[in-house]
Amino acid sequence: MALWKSVPFACILLPLFGAAVCSVLPRRAARAWAMGLIAAVAGLSCFFLAKMTAFDAAYPYRMGHYDAPIGNMLRAGPLEAVLGVLFSLLTLVCALGGGSRIREDLTEGRQGLYHTLLLLMTAALMAQVYTDDLFTAYVFVEIMTIAGCGLIAVRSGPGRSLVAAVRYMIMNLIGSALFLLGIILLYDLTGHLLMSSIHEALQAPAGAGNFDIPLTVVVALLCAGLAAKSALFPFHAWVPDAYATATPASAALLASLVSKSYIVVLLKVLFRVIGPAYIEASGVDNILFLFGVVGMLAGSVVAIRVPDVKRMVAWSSVAQIGYIYMALGLMTGAGAAAAVFHIIAHAAAKSVLFLSVDKLCEASEGHEFIGKLRGAGYRSPLAGAAFTVGALSLVGIPLLGGFTTKLNLARAVLDLGGAHAWAGLICLTLSTLLNVLYMLRTVLVLWSHPDRAPEAPQSSRAGGALAVSLGALMAANFLIFFFAQPLMDVINRGFALFS
Amino acid sequence: MARIRDEHDGSRWSRLQRWLSEGDDPLDRDLIEAVDAPTPLPDAVPPVQPLKLWKVREEARRSHRIEKADRFLRILYVLSAVLVCAGIIGVLWLTTERLPSFGGVENPANNEVPAHYIEKGMEETGAVNIVAGMILDYRAFDTLGESNVLFVAACTVIILMRIRSGDPADRLAEDAGDGRYEPGEDSVLQVMAALIVPLVLVFGVYIVLNGHLSPGGGFSGGAVMGAALILYLNAYGSAKAGRFFTFRTFRTVSLVALSFYALSKAYSFFTGANELPSVITAGTPGRIFSAGLIPYLNIAVGLVVCCTMYALYTLFRKGDL
C-alpha cells in the first residue's frame, strides 16, 4: 500500500499521542506543541485531499492485522478528505485567532490542559470523519462531548459559563444515550458494527420485512441522539448560553466544527449504514425535514429579538443547523451534497463571526448589546470587515460562499418537487429575509458613526495572530464561492463512492 | 409602565415563552443564583432602605405571582417528564418484543465474527482470555479511544475542580474543606485498612497482569487498585497519601501509559495495514510473557484507570491531588 494512504491513520494517532504529551508541558510549550501538531494534521489533510482527487476512489484502511468485519476499519474517499481538510484547517485557524483571548480568559494552570483538550478534539474530529465502524464513532463522539464540556467551562470569571456547561452536558449525554441505544439495537438486528457489514446484513432477505418496527425505532434513536448533540431545533436550549459565554476560540470551534461532526456521523448512518430505502420507508426523513424547516424559522425569529450580539450569532447557528437538516431530510444525493456544502460554507462564515464579534465587543468597552456597538467598525476595522464578510455570507450575497450554498439548497429542494419543494422554498426565502433583518441591522450599526467619541481612544486593533486568522477566514469565504464547482464535483464524486 | 412590564414578566404565558426560547426555567435559575451569588464579605452591612408600604405590598404580590408561575411550571415539568418516559418505555417495550430472541441460534449476532473470535482468537492473538484478545488486539482502536475518554474526563475534572494552589488563602480553604464528610483519625478503620489495602492492591495487580490468561484485565484491575488507594486515603488522610501520590505522579503516569499505548498501537496498526513484518509475536498461549502487546497494554490501561479513579475522587474531595 502506498505510504500516503496512511494519512488518515496519522491524522488520528498523531493528536492522540500529542495530547498525552501536551498535558505535562508548561503553558507556552503546550500551546506551541498543540498548534504545531494541529498544523501538521492540517498539512497532511491538504496533501491527502490532493492525492485523493487524483486517485478518485475510496479505499478501506485496516487498523491492525485483521480484515473487516473482525477488526476495526477506517475508510477514506474524496468526501472524507474534504471534510478532513475543513475540520483540521478550521481548528487551527480558530485556535490561532482566539489565542490572545485564551491567555486572558483562562488561568495559567488551565491553559496547558485547554490545548490538551484541543488536541483530543482534533483526534476525535478526524476519527469521526474517517471511521467505518459505528462503535468507534460512538467512542470518539464521547471524547468530543467531554472535551466540548471542558472547552465551555474552562473560562474563569462569570459563573454563567458553568451553567452553560451543565446544560450542554445534560443535553449531550441524553443524545449520547439515545445514540448508544440505537447502536445496541442495530447490533442485535444485524450482528455487526462495521458500517458496510451492517448495510449488507440489512439487504439480506432475512433482515428485510421481519423487523420493520425495531428498525424504525433504531433509525429514530440514532437520528434523535445525533440531532440532540448537534442542537437541532427542539434540542437547542443549551446553544445560546454555551456559545455566548465560552471563550471565542471555543465558541467558534463548537459552533463551526463540533456540532457539524455529529452531522457527519449522521450522514454516514443515513446513507452508508441504513440506506435511503429503509429511511424513506420509516418516514424519519420527513421528521428531520420538518424540524429542520421549523428550526430555520424559529432560530432566525429569536435571533432578531435578542439584544445581545453574541447570543444573536449563537441563535443564527440554530437556524443554520436547521438548513442542514432540511437538506438531509430530502434523502436525495443532491440534498446530501447540499448539506455537506452548507457544512463547509457555514463553518467558514460562523467561525469568522465568532472571532470578530468578540473583538468588536472588546473595542466597545466590553459591551455586548447591539446598540452599544455603534461605530465599532471604525474602532477595530479588521474585525468590522470580517464581521461584515461573515454576515453577508450567512445572508447569501453573491461572491461569498453563503450564496452558493443557498443556491444548492434551493436546487436540491426543487429537484425533489412536491410538497417538499413548496415548504422548503418558502421557508428558505422567509429565513433568508429574516437573516437579512438581523445580520444587516448589526452590520449597519457597526458602520454608523458613533453619537459621541469614545472617552479614551483605545487601540483595539486586532493583534497579529487574530489578524492572520480573520484574513484567512475572509479569504476562505470568497474562495468557497469562486471554487464552488470543483468543490461540488469532489463532494458529488465522494457521494457516488459513499454507499 | 414598569408595573405592566413586571406583571407581564410574572405571568405564566411569558414564563412559558421564555422557557421555550431561552431555556429559562425554575430548576436552572437556582443553579444560576448559586453560581452568580457573590461571596458575602464578613463586615459588609446591607444598606438600610426607607420602608415604603406600597412597595412592599407590590413586591409581595409580584413574588406571589412568580411563585404561582413556578409551581405551574414544575407541575408541567413532572407531567411532561412522566409522559415522555412512559412513551419511551412503551416504544422500547414494543421494540424488544420484536427483536430476535437473545442467545438463540438464529440470532443475527451469532454470525462469523464471534465464531472467528472463539475459534481463532487464541491462535491469532495468543491470549487465553478471548475478551482480552478482542478488546486489545482485534478492536484495539476502540480501546485506545476508551482510555482517552478516561483521560479527557480527568482533564476536564481537573479544569473544573482543581483549586489553584499558588494562593495561600486557597490552600487554607482546601485544607479546611478536605475530609469534612469523611471519617477522621479512626483507629478501627486504620487497622482494617492496613490489613485490607495491601491485599486489595495485590489482587488488583494480579488481575491486570493475568488479564490475557484469565478473566480480568486493565479496566477491572485498575478499578480494584484505584479502590484500594481511595480506601487508604480515607483511613489515613491526604497528608499521608500525598507522600506517594501527587499531581505530578498522576501526570507522569498518564503520560507514560497513554503515550506508550498510542505509540505501540500505532506501530501495530501501521504494520498491520501495510502488511509489513512486525516484531510482535503471539508467543505461547498460557505463558505470562505471551500474547504480544496485550499484557503491556493491560498494564497501561490499568495504570490509567487506577490513577483516573483516584484523581477524580481527590479532586471532588478537596480540589487538588
HADDOCK unambig.tbl for C-alpha pairs under 7 A between the chains (distance, minus, plus):
assign (segid A and resid 1 and name CA) (segid B and resid 274 and name CA) 5.67 0.50 0.50
assign (segid A and resid 13 and name CA) (segid B and resid 262 and name CA) 6.84 0.50 0.50
assign (segid A and resid 13 and name CA) (segid B and resid 266 and name CA) 6.80 0.50 0.50
assign (segid A and resid 17 and name CA) (segid B and resid 259 and name CA) 5.46 0.50 0.50
assign (segid A and resid 17 and name CA) (segid B and resid 262 and name CA) 5.60 0.50 0.50
assign (segid A and resid 20 and name CA) (segid B and resid 254 and name CA) 6.97 0.50 0.50
assign (segid A and resid 20 and name CA) (segid B and resid 255 and name CA) 5.08 0.50 0.50
assign (segid A and resid 20 and name CA) (segid B and resid 258 and name CA) 6.06 0.50 0.50
assign (segid A and resid 20 and name CA) (segid B and resid 259 and name CA) 5.96 0.50 0.50
assign (segid A and resid 21 and name CA) (segid B and resid 255 and name CA) 5.93 0.50 0.50
assign (segid A and resid 24 and name CA) (segid B and resid 251 and name CA) 6.18 0.50 0.50
assign (segid A and resid 61 and name CA) (segid B and resid 273 and name CA) 6.42 0.50 0.50
assign (segid A and resid 62 and name CA) (segid B and resid 273 and name CA) 4.93 0.50 0.50
assign (segid A and resid 63 and name CA) (segid B and resid 141 and name CA) 6.90 0.50 0.50
assign (segid A and resid 63 and name CA) (segid B and resid 269 and name CA) 4.90 0.50 0.50
assign (segid A and resid 63 and name CA) (segid B and resid 272 and name CA) 6.98 0.50 0.50
assign (segid A and resid 63 and name CA) (segid B and resid 273 and name CA) 6.19 0.50 0.50
assign (segid A and resid 64 and name CA) (segid B and resid 268 and name CA) 6.15 0.50 0.50
assign (segid A and resid 64 and name CA) (segid B and resid 269 and name CA) 4.15 0.50 0.50
assign (segid A and resid 64 and name CA) (segid B and resid 272 and name CA) 4.56 0.50 0.50
assign (segid A and resid 64 and name CA) (segid B and resid 273 and name CA) 5.95 0.50 0.50
assign (segid A and resid 65 and name CA) (segid B and resid 272 and name CA) 4.20 0.50 0.50
assign (segid A and resid 65 and name CA) (segid B and resid 273 and name CA) 6.54 0.50 0.50
assign (segid A and resid 66 and name CA) (segid B and resid 138 and name CA) 6.77 0.50 0.50
assign (segid A and resid 69 and name CA) (segid B and resid 113 and name CA) 6.74 0.50 0.50
assign (segid A and resid 70 and name CA) (segid B and resid 113 and name CA) 5.84 0.50 0.50
assign (segid A and resid 70 and name CA) (segid B and resid 138 and name CA) 6.59 0.50 0.50
assign (segid A and resid 71 and name CA) (segid B and resid 138 and name CA) 4.78 0.50 0.50
assign (segid A and resid 71 and name CA) (segid B and resid 139 and name CA) 5.42 0.50 0.50
assign (segid A and resid 72 and name CA) (segid B and resid 139 and name CA) 5.57 0.50 0.50
assign (segid A and resid 72 and name CA) (segid B and resid 141 and name CA) 6.63 0.50 0.50
assign (segid A and resid 110 and name CA) (segid B and resid 159 and name CA) 6.00 0.50 0.50
assign (segid A and resid 113 and name CA) (segid B and resid 155 and name CA) 6.55 0.50 0.50
assign (segid A and resid 117 and name CA) (segid B and resid 152 and name CA) 6.93 0.50 0.50
assign (segid A and resid 136 and name CA) (segid B and resid 142 and name CA) 5.43 0.50 0.50
assign (segid A and resid 139 and name CA) (segid B and resid 142 and name CA) 6.77 0.50 0.50
assign (segid A and resid 139 and name CA) (segid B and resid 145 and name CA) 6.01 0.50 0.50
assign (segid A and resid 139 and name CA) (segid B and resid 146 and name CA) 6.38 0.50 0.50
assign (segid A and resid 140 and name CA) (segid B and resid 145 and name CA) 6.46 0.50 0.50
assign (segid A and resid 142 and name CA) (segid B and resid 149 and name CA) 6.83 0.50 0.50
assign (segid A and resid 143 and name CA) (segid B and resid 149 and name CA) 5.19 0.50 0.50
assign (segid A and resid 143 and name CA) (segid B and resid 152 and name CA) 6.66 0.50 0.50
assign (segid A and resid 146 and name CA) (segid B and resid 152 and name CA) 6.71 0.50 0.50
assign (segid A and resid 146 and name CA) (segid B and resid 153 and name CA) 6.32 0.50 0.50
assign (segid A and resid 147 and name CA) (segid B and resid 152 and name CA) 6.35 0.50 0.50
assign (segid A and resid 150 and name CA) (segid B and resid 156 and name CA) 5.02 0.50 0.50
assign (segid A and resid 154 and name CA) (segid B and resid 159 and name CA) 6.27 0.50 0.50
assign (segid A and resid 154 and name CA) (segid B and resid 160 and name CA) 6.90 0.50 0.50
assign (segid A and resid 159 and name CA) (segid B and resid 35 and name CA) 5.32 0.50 0.50
assign (segid A and resid 159 and name CA) (segid B and resid 36 and name CA) 5.64 0.50 0.50
assign (segid A and resid 160 and name CA) (segid B and resid 32 and name CA) 6.83 0.50 0.50
assign (segid A and resid 163 and name CA) (segid B and resid 31 and name CA) 6.91 0.50 0.50
assign (segid A and resid 163 and name CA) (segid B and resid 32 and name CA) 6.35 0.50 0.50
assign (segid A and resid 188 and name CA) (segid B and resid 108 and name CA) 6.82 0.50 0.50
assign (segid A and resid 188 and name CA) (segid B and resid 109 and name CA) 6.06 0.50 0.50
assign (segid A and resid 189 and name CA) (segid B and resid 99 and name CA) 6.90 0.50 0.50
assign (segid A and resid 189 and name CA) (segid B and resid 100 and name CA) 6.87 0.50 0.50
assign (segid A and resid 189 and name CA) (segid B and resid 108 and name CA) 6.25 0.50 0.50
assign (segid A and resid 190 and name CA) (segid B and resid 108 and name CA) 5.38 0.50 0.50
assign (segid A and resid 190 and name CA) (segid B and resid 109 and name CA) 6.49 0.50 0.50
assign (segid A and resid 191 and name CA) (segid B and resid 108 and name CA) 4.89 0.50 0.50
assign (segid A and resid 191 and name CA) (segid B and resid 109 and name CA) 3.63 0.50 0.50
assign (segid A and resid 191 and name CA) (segid B and resid 110 and name CA) 6.88 0.50 0.50
assign (segid A and resid 191 and name CA) (segid B and resid 111 and name CA) 6.72 0.50 0.50
assign (segid A and resid 211 and name CA) (segid B and resid 98 and name CA) 6.90 0.50 0.50
assign (segid A and resid 213 and name CA) (segid B and resid 95 and name CA) 6.49 0.50 0.50
assign (segid A and resid 214 and name CA) (segid B and resid 95 and name CA) 4.97 0.50 0.50
assign (segid A and resid 214 and name CA) (segid B and resid 98 and name CA) 6.74 0.50 0.50
assign (segid A and resid 214 and name CA) (segid B and resid 99 and name CA) 6.75 0.50 0.50
assign (segid A and resid 237 and name CA) (segid B and resid 22 and name CA) 6.44 0.50 0.50
assign (segid A and resid 237 and name CA) (segid B and resid 23 and name CA) 5.38 0.50 0.50
